[in-house]
Amino acid sequence: MKKIKPPKKKVKKEQSQGFSIKTIAIAWAVIMCVVVGGVAIGLLVFGDRSTDTNGQEGTQAQDDTHDITLPEHVIYTFPYELVLGDMILTNAEYNFYFTELKFQAEERYFNMLGHEPFDVFVHVGEQMHFDGNQTWEDYIHKQVAEMFMMYAQALASGTSLTEGNLEMLADNEEWIAEIASMDGMTLDELIDDHFPGMTWEMFRRHMERDMLVRNWVADEMAGLSFSDAEMDTFFEANWPDFAPWSYGEREMYSRVDVRHILIQSLEIGIDAAREAAEEILAEWRDGLATESSFADLATLRTEDPGSAHTGGLYTDVFPGDMVPEFDAWIFAPHRSFGDTDIVDTMWGSHVMFFVDGYDRVENWQPVTEAEMARIAFDALMDSLSEIHNVQRRTI
């Protein structure tokens, strides 16, 4: 996917005997996101589905102060565990889940797997989530609770591990055992060295939970079906919310080529970013005002590392690849070669140059079906929150 994002910053990593302290959590996050999918299906694709873990006796309120240990902004420790019926997510497992989800947010920031702006140098409790209603810390606490709830539902639904899942578990155990051996440790020692209190059994249980959740989500989504008439009605009523680039038209470019110059607003603010973008656009217009001169400016001025080396060019951009405001501009029906403008997004201000569009086809159905599936999944999660009373308590 081509997501517009700020440039990478060099992050100092704490080193152990040959391996970063992030090795185990990041390794599993990569396995689950790339190979298995894991909770990424439920939490990344379908967005923020948050379980309210407050309001129960013994449950810690979300806005309480925390005694947080955070060496090098790497490991998070909270005095919490989750309880759901006779199941307990222990404190060590809770902190592992939280830290893994923080790593995933960081990796999405670096690798364009999501739209969310995220500052890896600021504590999650001190920066607001992009929805503006909660901190990243609150958001991740809710994700941990939701993952546990989905696991409970997977068990209740009779979801089981597949032969492929079991083979992957065995392969991962062999692989991590080799890492431990290289450091002169047992599996338990390696896991505990990086995440105090965690054992290999807990880590294996963590992998099994993620696989079961993935299987359950896949089964639920496979059962969804929408008729052409239902999608047609839904599109007519809701396209401004999920496909603004279409302007209500069914026939759209299936992909486009576009150049842009990004001025980030994360540190300087949107007004300053907009002013800088306007100056760049004026400079281009006062010069040769060609695609080539735009590319030269992009190479020198853009703050998007993903396109700096291409003169700001992204090719074969599909609807939904970019953030909504960016999409709305490039997929506008009247868009033609040489169109320029400034588009403000959560990342900052983009000086735009439209290059070309391809294959005007009726491609409204896939994005419509995806949005209807997301809404159906949200409704499913709302119903589950009434069935599974996840409590977060302080130990």
C-alpha positions as CSV (number, residue, x, y, z in Angstrom):
1,M,0.0,0.0,0.0
2,K,1.1,3.5,-0.7
3,K,0.5,5.6,2.4
4,I,1.7,9.2,2.8
5,K,3.9,9.4,5.8
6,P,6.6,11.5,7.4
7,P,10.3,10.5,7.0
8,K,11.9,8.0,9.2
9,K,13.9,9.1,12.2
10,K,16.8,7.1,13.5
11,V,15.7,5.3,16.7
12,K,18.3,4.2,19.1
13,K,17.8,0.6,20.0
14,E,18.8,-1.0,23.3
15,Q,21.1,-4.0,22.6
16,S,21.3,-7.3,24.4
17,Q,23.8,-10.1,23.6
18,G,23.5,-9.8,19.8
19,F,19.7,-9.0,19.7
20,S,17.6,-5.9,20.1
21,I,15.3,-5.9,23.1
22,K,12.5,-5.7,20.5
23,T,13.5,-8.9,18.8
24,I,10.8,-11.2,20.1
25,A,7.8,-8.9,19.9
26,I,8.7,-7.4,16.6
27,A,9.5,-10.8,15.1
28,W,6.0,-12.1,16.1
29,A,4.3,-8.9,15.0
30,V,5.9,-9.3,11.6
31,I,4.9,-13.0,11.4
32,M,1.4,-12.2,12.4
33,C,1.0,-9.2,10.1
34,V,2.8,-10.6,7.1
35,V,2.3,-14.4,7.2
36,V,-0.7,-15.0,9.4
37,G,-2.5,-11.7,9.7
38,G,-3.4,-12.2,13.3
39,V,-5.4,-9.5,15.0
40,A,-4.3,-7.1,12.3
41,I,-7.5,-8.2,10.5
42,G,-9.7,-7.2,13.4
43,L,-7.9,-4.2,14.6
44,L,-6.0,-2.7,11.6
45,V,-8.4,-3.4,8.7
46,F,-11.6,-2.7,10.6
47,G,-10.3,0.2,12.7
48,D,-10.7,1.1,16.3
49,R,-13.1,-1.2,18.0
50,S,-12.8,-0.4,21.6
51,T,-14.1,-2.3,24.6
52,D,-15.1,-0.3,27.7
53,T,-13.2,-2.0,30.5
54,N,-14.4,0.6,33.1
55,G,-17.3,0.6,35.4
56,Q,-16.7,-2.7,37.2
57,E,-15.5,-3.2,40.8
58,G,-11.9,-4.0,40.7
59,T,-11.4,-2.4,37.3
60,Q,-8.9,0.5,37.0
61,A,-10.3,3.6,35.3
62,Q,-8.7,4.6,32.1
63,D,-7.7,8.1,33.3
64,D,-5.9,7.0,36.5
65,T,-2.2,7.9,36.8
66,H,0.3,5.1,36.1
67,D,3.7,4.1,37.5
68,I,5.3,3.5,34.1
69,T,8.7,2.1,33.5
70,L,9.9,2.9,30.0
71,P,13.6,2.4,29.4
72,E,14.5,3.8,26.0
73,H,10.8,4.1,25.1
74,V,10.7,0.4,24.6
75,I,9.1,-1.7,27.4
76,Y,5.8,-0.6,29.0
77,T,4.8,-2.0,32.4
78,F,1.4,-1.4,33.9
79,P,0.0,-3.0,37.1
80,Y,-2.9,-4.6,35.2
81,E,-4.4,-7.9,34.3
82,L,-7.6,-8.8,32.5
83,V,-10.3,-11.1,33.7
84,L,-13.1,-12.6,31.6
85,G,-15.0,-15.4,33.3
86,D,-12.5,-18.0,34.5
87,M,-9.9,-16.7,32.1
88,I,-7.1,-14.4,33.2
89,L,-4.6,-12.5,31.0
90,T,-1.7,-12.2,33.5
91,N,0.1,-9.0,34.2
92,A,3.2,-10.2,32.2
93,E,1.0,-11.2,29.3
94,Y,-0.9,-7.9,29.5
95,N,2.3,-5.9,29.3
96,F,3.6,-8.0,26.5
97,Y,0.4,-7.4,24.5
98,F,0.5,-3.7,25.2
99,T,4.2,-3.4,24.2
100,E,3.6,-5.5,21.0
101,L,0.7,-3.2,20.0
102,K,2.9,-0.2,20.5
103,F,5.5,-1.7,18.3
104,Q,2.9,-2.4,15.6
105,A,1.9,1.3,15.7
106,E,5.5,2.3,15.4
107,E,6.0,-0.1,12.5
108,R,2.9,1.2,10.7
109,Y,4.4,4.7,11.1
110,F,7.6,3.6,9.5
111,N,6.2,1.1,6.9
112,M,3.1,2.8,5.5
113,L,0.7,0.1,6.9
114,G,-1.7,2.7,8.3
115,H,-2.8,6.3,8.2
116,E,-2.1,7.1,11.9
117,P,0.5,9.8,12.7
118,F,2.6,8.5,15.6
119,D,5.6,10.0,17.3
120,V,7.9,7.2,18.4
121,F,9.9,9.7,20.6
122,V,6.9,10.7,22.7
123,H,5.4,8.5,25.4
124,V,2.0,7.0,24.3
125,G,0.4,8.6,27.3
126,E,1.5,12.1,26.2
127,Q,0.3,12.1,22.6
128,M,-3.3,12.1,21.4
129,H,-4.6,9.4,19.1
130,F,-5.5,10.6,15.7
131,D,-9.2,10.5,16.6
132,G,-8.6,13.4,19.0
133,N,-10.7,11.7,21.8
134,Q,-8.1,9.7,23.6
135,T,-4.3,9.3,24.1
136,W,-2.4,6.5,22.3
137,E,-2.1,4.9,25.7
138,D,-5.8,4.7,26.2
139,Y,-6.3,3.5,22.7
140,I,-3.8,0.6,23.1
141,H,-5.3,-0.4,26.5
142,K,-8.6,-0.8,24.8
143,Q,-7.1,-2.8,22.0
144,V,-5.6,-5.3,24.5
145,A,-9.1,-5.7,26.1
146,E,-10.7,-6.2,22.7
147,M,-8.1,-8.8,21.6
148,F,-9.0,-10.8,24.8
149,M,-12.7,-10.5,24.1
150,M,-12.3,-11.8,20.5
151,Y,-10.2,-14.7,21.8
152,A,-13.1,-15.6,24.2
153,Q,-15.5,-15.5,21.3
154,A,-13.3,-17.6,19.2
155,L,-13.3,-20.3,21.9
156,A,-17.0,-20.0,22.4
157,S,-17.5,-20.4,18.6
158,G,-15.5,-23.6,18.5
159,T,-12.8,-22.0,16.4
160,S,-9.7,-24.2,16.3
161,L,-6.1,-24.1,15.1
162,T,-5.4,-25.4,11.7
163,E,-2.7,-27.8,10.7
164,G,-0.9,-24.8,9.2
165,N,-1.1,-22.9,12.5
166,L,0.4,-25.9,14.3
167,E,3.2,-26.2,11.8
168,M,3.9,-22.5,12.2
169,L,4.0,-22.8,16.0
170,A,6.5,-25.6,15.8
171,D,8.6,-23.7,13.3
172,N,8.6,-20.6,15.5
173,E,9.6,-22.6,18.6
174,E,12.5,-24.0,16.7
175,W,13.5,-20.7,15.3
176,I,13.3,-18.8,18.7
177,A,15.1,-21.7,20.4
178,E,18.0,-21.1,17.9
179,I,18.1,-17.4,18.9
180,A,18.1,-18.4,22.6
181,S,20.9,-20.9,22.0
182,M,23.0,-18.2,20.3
183,D,22.7,-16.1,23.4
184,G,23.4,-19.1,25.7
185,M,19.9,-19.1,27.1
186,T,16.9,-21.3,27.4
187,L,13.6,-20.3,25.8
188,D,12.2,-19.2,29.2
189,E,15.4,-17.2,29.9
190,L,15.3,-15.4,26.6
191,I,11.6,-14.4,26.9
192,D,12.0,-13.3,30.5
193,D,15.2,-11.4,29.7
194,H,13.3,-9.2,27.3
195,F,9.9,-9.2,29.0
196,P,10.2,-9.8,32.7
197,G,7.7,-12.3,34.0
198,M,6.9,-13.8,30.6
199,T,7.7,-17.5,30.0
200,W,7.9,-19.5,26.8
201,E,4.5,-21.1,27.7
202,M,3.0,-17.6,27.9
203,F,4.5,-16.6,24.6
204,R,3.3,-19.7,22.9
205,R,-0.2,-19.1,24.3
206,H,0.0,-15.6,23.0
207,M,0.7,-16.9,19.5
208,E,-2.1,-19.4,19.7
209,R,-4.5,-16.7,20.8
210,D,-3.6,-14.5,17.9
211,M,-4.0,-17.4,15.4
212,L,-7.4,-18.3,16.9
213,V,-8.6,-14.7,16.6
214,R,-7.4,-14.6,13.0
215,N,-9.3,-17.8,12.2
216,W,-12.5,-16.6,13.9
217,V,-12.4,-13.2,12.1
218,A,-11.8,-15.0,8.8
219,D,-14.8,-17.3,9.4
220,E,-17.1,-14.4,10.3
221,M,-16.1,-12.3,7.3
222,A,-16.5,-15.3,5.0
223,G,-20.1,-15.5,6.0
224,L,-20.9,-12.0,4.9
225,S,-22.7,-11.5,1.6
226,F,-24.2,-8.4,0.0
227,S,-26.3,-8.3,-3.1
228,D,-25.7,-5.9,-6.0
229,A,-28.9,-4.1,-5.1
230,E,-27.8,-3.7,-1.4
231,M,-24.4,-2.4,-2.5
232,D,-26.1,0.0,-5.0
233,T,-28.4,1.4,-2.3
234,F,-25.6,1.7,0.2
235,F,-23.3,3.5,-2.2
236,E,-26.0,6.1,-3.2
237,A,-26.6,6.9,0.5
238,N,-23.1,6.9,1.9
239,W,-20.4,7.5,-0.8
240,P,-19.3,10.9,0.7
241,D,-18.3,9.0,3.9
242,F,-16.1,6.3,2.4
243,A,-15.4,7.1,-1.3
244,P,-15.4,10.9,-1.5
245,W,-13.0,10.7,-4.5
246,S,-15.8,9.2,-6.6
247,Y,-18.0,12.3,-6.3
248,G,-20.9,9.8,-6.5
249,E,-19.9,8.6,-9.9
250,R,-19.8,4.8,-10.5
251,E,-17.2,5.0,-13.2
252,M,-13.8,6.1,-11.9
253,Y,-10.1,5.8,-12.7
254,S,-9.0,2.5,-11.4
255,R,-5.5,3.9,-10.8
256,V,-3.6,7.2,-11.3
257,D,0.0,8.5,-11.4
258,V,0.6,11.6,-9.3
259,R,3.4,13.8,-8.0
260,H,3.4,15.6,-4.7
261,I,5.6,17.6,-2.3
262,L,4.8,17.0,1.4
263,I,5.5,19.6,4.1
264,Q,4.9,18.0,7.4
265,S,2.7,19.6,10.0
266,L,3.6,17.4,13.0
267,E,6.1,19.8,14.4
268,I,5.4,23.2,12.8
269,G,1.6,23.0,12.7
270,I,-0.8,23.0,9.8
271,D,-0.8,26.7,9.2
272,A,3.0,26.9,8.8
273,A,2.9,23.8,6.6
274,R,0.3,25.3,4.4
275,E,2.2,28.6,4.1
276,A,5.4,26.7,3.1
277,A,3.4,24.6,0.5
278,E,1.9,27.8,-1.0
279,E,5.4,29.3,-1.3
280,I,6.6,26.1,-3.1
281,L,3.7,26.1,-5.5
282,A,4.3,29.8,-6.3
283,E,7.9,29.1,-6.9
284,W,7.0,26.4,-9.4
285,R,4.5,28.6,-11.2
286,D,7.0,31.4,-11.4
287,G,9.5,29.1,-13.0
288,L,9.2,26.7,-15.9
289,A,6.0,25.2,-14.5
290,T,6.5,21.8,-16.1
291,E,6.3,18.3,-14.8
292,S,10.1,18.1,-14.9
293,S,10.5,21.3,-12.8
294,F,8.0,20.0,-10.3
295,A,9.9,16.8,-10.0
296,D,13.1,18.7,-9.4
297,L,11.4,20.7,-6.6
298,A,10.0,17.6,-5.1
299,T,13.4,16.0,-4.9
300,L,14.8,19.0,-3.1
301,R,11.8,20.0,-0.9
302,T,9.5,17.1,-0.1
303,E,9.5,15.6,3.4
304,D,8.1,12.3,2.2
305,P,10.9,9.8,1.9
306,G,8.8,7.4,0.0
307,S,8.8,9.6,-3.1
308,A,11.8,11.9,-2.7
309,H,13.9,9.7,-4.9
310,T,11.2,9.7,-7.7
311,G,10.6,13.4,-7.8
312,G,7.5,13.0,-5.7
313,L,6.0,10.5,-8.1
314,Y,3.6,7.7,-7.0
315,T,2.4,5.4,-9.8
316,D,-0.5,3.0,-10.0
317,V,-2.3,4.5,-7.0
318,F,-5.6,2.8,-6.4
319,P,-8.6,4.2,-4.5
320,G,-8.1,3.9,-0.8
321,D,-4.3,3.7,-1.1
322,M,-3.8,7.3,0.2
323,V,-5.4,9.2,3.0
324,P,-9.0,10.4,2.2
325,E,-8.2,14.1,1.3
326,F,-5.4,13.0,-1.0
327,D,-7.7,10.4,-2.6
328,A,-10.5,12.9,-3.0
329,W,-8.3,15.2,-5.1
330,I,-6.5,12.7,-7.3
331,F,-9.6,10.7,-8.2
332,A,-11.9,13.7,-8.9
333,P,-13.7,12.9,-12.2
334,H,-12.6,16.1,-13.9
335,R,-8.9,15.6,-13.0
336,S,-6.5,16.0,-15.9
337,F,-2.7,16.2,-16.6
338,G,-1.0,19.2,-15.1
339,D,-3.6,20.0,-12.5
340,T,-2.0,21.5,-9.4
341,D,-3.3,22.4,-6.0
342,I,-2.6,22.1,-2.3
343,V,-4.2,19.4,-0.2
344,D,-4.1,19.4,3.6
345,T,-4.1,16.0,5.4
346,M,-3.2,14.7,8.8
347,W,0.4,14.5,7.7
348,G,0.6,18.1,6.5
349,S,0.2,20.1,3.3
350,H,0.8,18.4,-0.1
351,V,1.6,20.4,-3.3
352,M,-0.1,18.2,-5.9
353,F,0.6,17.6,-9.6
354,F,-1.7,15.2,-11.5
355,V,0.2,13.1,-14.1
356,D,-2.3,10.6,-15.5
357,G,-5.2,8.3,-14.9
358,Y,-6.0,4.9,-16.3
359,D,-8.9,2.6,-17.0
360,R,-12.1,4.5,-16.2
361,V,-14.1,1.5,-15.0
362,E,-16.9,0.8,-12.6
363,N,-14.8,0.1,-9.5
364,W,-17.2,1.3,-6.9
365,Q,-18.3,-2.1,-5.8
366,P,-15.1,-3.3,-4.1
367,V,-14.8,-0.2,-1.9
368,T,-18.5,-0.4,-1.2
369,E,-18.3,-4.0,-0.1
370,A,-15.3,-3.3,2.1
371,E,-17.2,-0.5,3.9
372,M,-20.3,-2.6,4.4
373,A,-18.1,-5.4,5.8
374,R,-16.5,-3.0,8.2
375,I,-19.8,-1.8,9.4
376,A,-21.0,-5.4,9.9
377,F,-17.9,-6.2,11.8
378,D,-18.4,-3.1,14.1
379,A,-21.9,-4.3,14.8
380,L,-20.6,-7.8,15.6
381,M,-18.1,-6.3,18.0
382,D,-20.7,-4.2,19.7
383,S,-22.8,-7.3,20.3
384,L,-19.8,-9.2,21.7
385,S,-19.1,-6.4,24.2
386,E,-22.5,-7.1,25.7
387,I,-21.7,-10.8,26.0
388,H,-18.1,-10.8,27.2
389,N,-17.6,-8.6,30.3
390,V,-13.8,-7.9,30.2
391,Q,-12.5,-6.5,33.4
392,R,-9.2,-4.8,33.8
393,R,-8.0,-4.9,37.4
394,T,-5.0,-3.6,39.3
395,I,-2.7,-6.1,40.9
